[in-house]
Amino acid sequence: MPKVVEIAGDMDAAAMAELKATFEALGSGAEDVVLNLGQVEFMDSSGVGGIVFLYKRLRVAGCKLRLSGARGQPLQLLTHLRLSDLVDEGSAP
């Protein structure tokens, strides 16, 4: 069973500074992670960087990262950057 983490608010530089320790802890774990982005209204390059960081750390550990609930601007950005393969099919278009 993957660890589900709810992200609320924007995923910008300020938010990612606060989430850094959380992402580092998740990346050093030994379980799959699902980031629920249903409450995220805005994501910039800092948010994308955090997701890529976590994805790489989990992959090295043999674990997977999934994104759920992505919608609006964050979903458009993830799709544009071809990270949509991490997004669960259940996410709203």
For each residue, the residues with C-beta under 8 A, 3 or more apart:
1: 31
2: 31 32 33 34 64 66
3: 26 29 31 32 33 34
4: 33 34 36
5: 22 26 33 34 35 36
6: 36 38 39
7: 11 19 35 36 37 39 40
8: 39 40
9: 15 39 40 41
10: 14 15 40 41 42 43 44 47
11: 7 15 16 19 37 40 42 43 44 46 47 50 74
12: 15 16 42 43 44 46 47
13: 16 17 44 46
14: 10 17 18
15: 9 10 11 12 18 19 46 47
16: 11 12 13 19 20 46 47 49 50
17: 13 14 20
18: 14 15
19: 7 11 15 16 22 23 50
20: 16 17 23 24 50
21: 24 25
22: 5 19 25 26
23: 19 20 26 27 50 53 54
24: 20 21 27 28 57
25: 21 22 28 29
26: 3 5 22 23 29 33 54 57 58
27: 23 24 53 54 56 57 58 61
28: 24 25 57 61
29: 3 25 26 33 61 63
30: 61 63
31: 1 2 3 63
32: 2 3 58 63 64 65 66
33: 2 3 4 5 26 29 54 58 63 64 65 66
34: 2 3 4 5 65 66 67 68 88
35: 5 7 51 54 65 66 67 68
36: 4 5 6 7 39 68 69
37: 7 11 40 43 67 68 69 70 71 74
38: 6 68 69 70 71
39: 6 7 8 9 36 69
40: 7 8 9 10 11 37 43 47 70 74
41: 9 10 72 73 74
42: 10 11 12 73 74
43: 10 11 12 37 40 47 48 73 74 77 78
44: 10 11 12 13 47 48
45: 48 49
46: 11 12 13 15 16 49 50
47: 10 11 12 15 16 40 43 44 50 51 74
48: 43 44 45 51 52 77 78 81 83
49: 16 45 46 52 53
50: 11 16 19 20 23 46 47 53 54
51: 35 47 48 54 55 65 67 78 83 86
52: 48 49 55 56 83
53: 23 27 49 50 56 57
54: 23 26 27 33 35 50 51 57 58 65
55: 51 52 58 59 65 86
56: 27 52 53 59 60
57: 24 26 27 28 53 54 60 61
58: 26 27 32 33 54 55 61 63 64 65
59: 55 56 62 63 64 65
60: 56 57
61: 27 28 29 30 57 58
62: 59
63: 29 30 31 32 33 58 59
64: 2 32 33 58 59
65: 32 33 34 35 51 54 55 58 59 86
66: 2 32 33 34 35 86 87 88
67: 34 35 37 51 70 78 83 86 87 88 91
68: 34 35 36 37 38 87 88 90 91
69: 36 37 38 39 88 91 92
70: 37 38 40 67 74 75 78 87 91 92
71: 37 38 74 75 91 92 93
72: 41 75 76
73: 41 42 43 76 77
74: 11 37 40 41 42 43 47 70 71 77 78
75: 70 71 72 78 79 84 87 91 92 93
76: 72 73 79 80
77: 43 48 73 74 80 81
78: 43 48 51 67 70 74 75 81 83 84 86 87
79: 75 76 82 83 84 87
80: 76 77
81: 48 77 78
82: 79 85
83: 48 51 52 67 78 79 86 87
84: 75 78 79 87
85: 82
86: 51 55 65 66 67 78 83
87: 66 67 68 70 75 78 79 83 84 91
88: 34 66 67 68 69 91
89:
90: 68
91: 67 68 69 70 71 75 87 88
92: 69 70 71 75
93: 71 75
